[in-house]
Amino acid sequence: MKPTDNEIFSSRILNYSVEKVYLAFENPDHLKNWWGPNGFSNTIHEFDLRPGGKWDLTMHGPEVGNYRNTSAFKIVIPQKLVSWRRITQPYFDMEVGFEKLSETKTNISFRMVFNTPEECAKIRKFALPKNEDNFDRLERVLENTQ
């Protein structure tokens, strides 16, 4: 599916089972190690992975800056789809898809949906390369977890 002007879409095929990829997301002890661009670290204050649950974290920049992110989960279908609405700026809806391609291959996708094409355009130039950083970091975490 081709993204609209309101969407940013990124995906990567990983050489890991959907169970392992999903575990790296649903377990905050793993998630904090790969969420965000290269050089960032995370403090997860709350991670209530259920519809209506809250995800509250602070992303710590490599040189300077702490960025509070708060979201509310909308849909949680284990090993298939997790979506949330950001309740701190920038505002957008996020969908993380987990598609089982085989026993040892998973397609993970990020779909960011903004209210307007203008809001999307402001973030697009940063989000696309940063999403690739996220996938790189996720692969490193998956390599080092049992």
C-alpha positions in Angstrom: 0.0 0.0 0.0 1.4 3.4 -1.0 1.4 6.0 1.8 -0.6 9.1 1.4 0.7 12.7 1.8 -0.3 12.5 5.5 1.8 9.3 6.1 5.4 8.2 6.6 5.9 4.5 6.0 9.1 2.5 6.7 9.6 -1.3 6.9 12.3 -3.9 7.1 12.5 -7.6 6.7 14.3 -9.1 9.7 15.8 -12.6 9.9 14.1 -13.4 13.1 10.8 -15.0 14.1 7.7 -12.8 14.6 7.7 -14.0 18.3 11.2 -12.7 18.9 10.6 -9.4 17.1 7.4 -8.8 19.0 9.0 -9.6 22.3 11.7 -6.9 21.6 8.8 -4.5 21.4 6.5 -5.7 24.1 9.2 -6.0 26.8 10.3 -2.5 28.0 13.7 -3.9 29.1 14.4 -4.7 25.4 12.4 -1.8 23.9 14.4 0.9 25.8 17.6 -0.4 24.1 16.5 0.1 20.5 13.7 2.7 20.4 14.8 5.9 18.7 17.7 7.1 16.6 21.3 6.2 16.9 22.9 7.7 20.0 19.7 8.1 22.0 18.9 6.3 25.2 15.5 5.9 26.8 13.9 6.1 30.2 10.5 4.3 30.1 8.3 5.7 32.9 5.2 3.7 32.0 4.4 1.1 29.4 0.9 -0.3 29.7 0.6 -2.3 26.5 -3.2 -2.6 26.2 -5.9 -0.5 24.4 -6.2 2.6 26.5 -2.9 2.0 28.2 -0.2 4.7 28.4 3.3 4.7 27.1 5.4 7.5 28.7 9.1 7.7 28.0 12.0 10.3 27.9 14.4 10.0 25.0 17.8 11.3 25.9 19.8 12.9 23.0 23.4 12.0 22.5 24.7 15.5 23.0 21.9 17.5 24.6 18.2 17.3 25.2 15.6 15.2 26.8 12.5 14.6 24.8 9.3 13.5 26.6 7.0 11.3 24.6 3.6 10.3 25.8 1.1 8.2 23.9 -2.1 6.2 24.4 -2.4 2.7 22.9 -5.4 2.2 20.7 -4.9 -1.3 19.2 -2.8 -4.2 20.5 -2.9 -7.4 18.6 0.1 -9.4 19.8 2.5 -10.3 17.0 0.4 -8.5 14.4 -0.3 -4.8 15.1 0.2 -2.2 17.8 -1.1 1.4 17.3 -1.1 4.5 19.4 -1.9 8.1 19.4 0.8 10.6 20.5 -0.5 13.0 23.2 2.7 15.1 23.1 4.0 17.0 20.1 4.5 16.2 17.4 1.0 14.8 17.2 0.4 11.7 15.0 -0.9 8.2 15.1 1.6 5.4 14.9 1.1 1.8 13.7 3.8 -0.9 14.2 3.0 -4.0 12.1 4.5 -7.4 12.6 4.1 -9.7 9.6 5.3 -13.3 9.8 6.9 -14.1 6.5 8.3 -17.5 7.6 9.5 -19.2 10.8 12.7 -17.1 10.6 11.6 -13.9 8.8 9.4 -11.0 9.9 8.5 -7.8 8.2 8.3 -4.9 10.7 6.6 -1.7 9.6 6.1 1.8 11.0 3.2 3.9 9.7 3.0 7.4 11.0 -0.2 9.2 10.2 -0.5 13.0 10.6 -3.6 15.2 10.5 -2.3 17.2 7.5 0.2 16.9 4.7 2.0 20.0 6.1 2.5 18.4 9.5 3.8 15.3 7.9 6.2 17.2 5.6 7.8 18.8 8.6 8.7 15.4 10.1 9.3 13.3 6.9 12.9 14.4 6.2 13.9 13.4 9.7 11.7 10.4 10.3 12.7 8.3 7.3 16.4 8.1 8.2 15.6 7.9 11.9 13.3 5.0 11.3 16.1 3.2 9.6 18.3 3.9 12.7 15.5 2.3 14.8 15.5 -0.8 12.6 19.3 -1.1 12.8 19.2 -0.8 16.6 16.4 -3.4 16.7 18.5 -5.8 14.7 21.4 -5.4 17.1 19.1 -6.1 20.1 17.7 -9.2 18.4 21.3 -10.5 17.7 22.1 -10.2 21.4 18.9 -11.7 22.9 18.0 -15.3 23.4 
